[in-house]
Amino acid sequence: MSALSGFIAWVGIAVCHYRFRRAYVHQGRDLAALPYRAPLFPLGPILAFAMCIIVILGQNYEAIFAGNLTHVASSYIGLPVFAALWLGHRLVTRTRMLPLKQIDVSGTDVAAGR
């Protein structure tokens, strides 16, 4: 479950990187102002996303084909737990994915009031 959680986190990182960079350009900002520019964008985050999904789906695929439900459940138990927590958070906080125009790419810490 620990490894699965790590790959779920990396999927989130890839999505955030892709959306941040798209929002940054969409809002008319200059990429030269960024302290670091990923040289493989947009291929890098797309490839990372795809590879992590493949790894997540491919965990213990032998148990799936063998019909060993106990091993399948032990390999994938983190997915429904993650989905329930994520969906529960979205329902409680009523958060939605922001359009690119509304994403804060200013680099200021809103929570700290800076």
N, C-alpha and C positions, 0 to 999 in steps of 0.2 A: 504494500500500500504506500510505503514511503517513496519508492521509485515512481510509482504512478502519479503521486502528488507532485513530484518534481517535474514530470513531463507536462502535467496540467498547468503548472506555473509557467513553464517555458512557452506553452501555447499562448497564454495570456501576454507574456512579454513580446512575442512576435506580433500579436494583434495590436498591442499598444504602440510598438515601434512603427508599424505600418501606418496606423491611423494618425499618430503624431506628425510624422513627416508629411503625409498628405494634407493634414490640417494646416501645417506650417506654410506650405506652398500655396494652398488654397486661400489663405488669408493674406497673400501677397508679401510674405516675408522673404528675405534673402537668405539662401542656404549658406552663404559665406559667413553669416553671423553666428552660425552654430560652432561651438568649440570642437565638435567631432561630427564628421559626416561619414556615415556607413558607405563604403565604396561599392557594395553590392546591392544597394537599394534600387528597385523594389524586389529584386530577386532574392536577396538575403532573408528578409522576414517571411516571404512567401515560402521559400524552401524550408526554413526552420519550422514554420507552421505545418507544412505537409509532412515533413519527416517526423515531427513529434506525434502527429495524428497516426501515422503509420506505425510508429513504435507502440503507441497506446493500444491501437487495435490489434497489433501483432503479439501482444504479451500472452504467452502461453496458448498460442493458437492450436498447439497439438491437443490440448485438453478439449478444445471446442470440437475438433474433428473426431476425437475419440469419444465424445459424449460424456466426459467426466465432469459432471455439473459441480461437484465440490471444488475441484481445481479451478474451474472457470469462475466460480463465485469468489474464491480466494484471490484470484488475479484481478478481477474487475470490481471488487466491492467498493473501491474508492470512487468509481464513476457515479453511481447513484447517490452516494454520500455527498460528493461535490455538487452534483446537479440539485439535490434537495437544498443544500445550504445556499447555493447561488440563487436559486429561484426564490427561496424564502427571504433572502436579503432584498431581492428586487421587489417582492411583493410588500414587504414591511416598509422599506424606504421609498418605494414608488420611483426608483431611478430608471432611467431609460438611456439608451445610447444617444449621445449628443451628435447633432449634425456637425460636419467639419468646421463650419463657420463659427460655432459656439464653443469649440474646444479652446481652453486657455493655454496658449503656447508662449505666454509672456515670460515664463521663467520665474515669476514671483511666487512666493509662498502665501497663498490666499488664507490658509488656516492661521498663519502667524501675523497676518495683517500687513505683510510687506509687499 
